[in-house]
Every structure is written in C-alpha cells, then in structure tokens.
Amino acid sequence: MFTSNPFSELSASIPASVMQAYVILMVLMVIGGTVLDMIHKKSAQYFFENAKKAKKNAKRSVGTGEKAAIAVRVLANEVLTSGEFCNVKRRLSHLLTMYGFIIFIVTSAIMIFAYPTPATPTPAILPELWHIGALMLAIGGYWFWFFIRVDVSAEGLRWYRFERADLFIVSLLATATFALIWSYTQSNGIAGWSTLFFVLFVISSTTVFSTVLWSKFAHMFFKPAAAFQKRVTKADGSRENLPADYDLTDPAVQAKFPDIPQYMGKNPPYMGLGIKREPPNHY
C-alpha cells in the first residue's frame, strides 16, 4: 500500500490524460475561485487602499533591504512555522494540516503527470510521501475538528455542528480519509469498495477545489501579504493608525497622558497577562 502509486494502477480503467485534465481543471477552479473571492469581498481593493493610507501616514521610509528582511521574517514566522498562533496545540495542528496538504497535493500531481502508468515505474519515495501527507493532514485536521475548534473547546457546542464556514476543513478531511481507504482497498484487490471510495475521494477533492469562494482556501494567499503589510506599517511608524506601545513609566508619556500618574501612580505596576492568563474555557 505505502509503496504503491494508486494513480498508476488506476490508469488501467481511467486514461492518464483524463486524470491530468482533472488536475488542471482543479487548478483553474482554485484560480477562478480566488479571483471571485477577491471581487466579492473586495479584499484586494481594501489591501491596496490600506497600503496607500499607511504610506501616507508613514513617519519614516522603509528601504528595499529592510522590506526584504521583513519578507524573510514573514516567510519564516507566519508562513513556514505559523508563529502567529500562541496556542501550541493549535499551532501543531495547523502545521500538520498545512504540510500534510502540501505534501499530499504535490506528490499527487507528480505521480499523475510524471508516473501515470505502470510503464513508467514510480520511485518508492513518492507514494510513501503521498500516504504520509494524507496521514498528517488527517491527524492535524481531526485534532482540530474534535478538540481545538473554538466553538467546541470554548463555547461547548457539539463537534458535529456544521456550518458553511466548515466546508473547507470537512471536505479536506474527507479527501484525506477517502484517499487512504481507497489506496488500501485498491492495493488489497477489494474491487467494489475500491471503486466506491475512489468516487468519494473524487467528490470530496472536487468540493475542496471548487468551493474556494465559500471556504477559507483563499486566505492562504492573502495571509502572507497581510502579515507583510502589518510588519511594514510597524517599521514605517504608520501602525495602521493605531497608537504606539507606550511605556507607562516614561515621564514623557505621563506628561502626554496626565491621567496615568493620577490614577495609577508614577510607577504603574505590571497589569499581568489579562485575557491570556488562562485558556478560554468559560461557557
């Protein structure tokens, strides 16, 4: 199972050209869905208008070298390691899901386009990575769905409660689950069940890529750009028109805000972690 290319075996009943056309169609659906999402939510318009406003309110100029360094930090923190998640469990779940999805999709494309039939033997590492990616995706996704979702862990709602916003994660989990079961039944020669789970795999994967407009799929493209812009606004001083992080013990700050020493004294005590003091489990 783990060393077998399921798409190569499938080529006996479905031509490789059909599988390749399906992959191309899914890519076009993602592109089209993302563009429609940008038009519908006006996210690109908001992003560029916000960037223009920030540039107008900037207190200093951020050079090309500094922007390149910011881009590297965004890549290392927000993109590759999901450092924006303070909750360690949420971060691990997200990383498992993200990297599992990437490995699963990339190896699927390689096997379908480069090794579509038994005539071109597939390197053993590719189907192994394909199965590992699907397992990572399933582990991270189910961990999130049953234990980490805020409406389950913090609001006390049932895990089986489903809304349109859950379409992406549910179809993604179905894709990984049905892919693994299909591979198992196919490698063990269980013809009827293999066909059933292959059909379910295709339906769920089509749902993932064809419902970008109604899911969170598109946010993976906006997230790095938004994180980069946020860091730039901090570097140039515009700070998205938000106040600076003041040191309440600074005499200049106390002169600017006289109510600080009046109500908190000239050496205000540390107020603690606030809402981060404990997990949000009050429902």
Secondary structure, DSSP 8 states (H G I E B T S, - for coil): -TTS-HHHHHTTTS-HHHHHHHHHHHHHHHHHHHHHHHHHHTHHHHHHHHHHHHHHT-SS---HHHHHHHHHHHIIIIISS-TT--SHHHHHHHHHHHHHHHHHHHHHHHHHHHS-STTS---THHHHHHHHHHHHHHHHHHHIIIII-HHHHTT---TT---GGGHHHHHHHHHHHHHHHHHHHHHTT-HHHHHHHHHHHHHHHHHHHH-GGGSSTTHHHHHHHHHHHHHHHHHHT-GGG------TT-HHHHHHSTHHHHHH-SS------GGGGS-S---
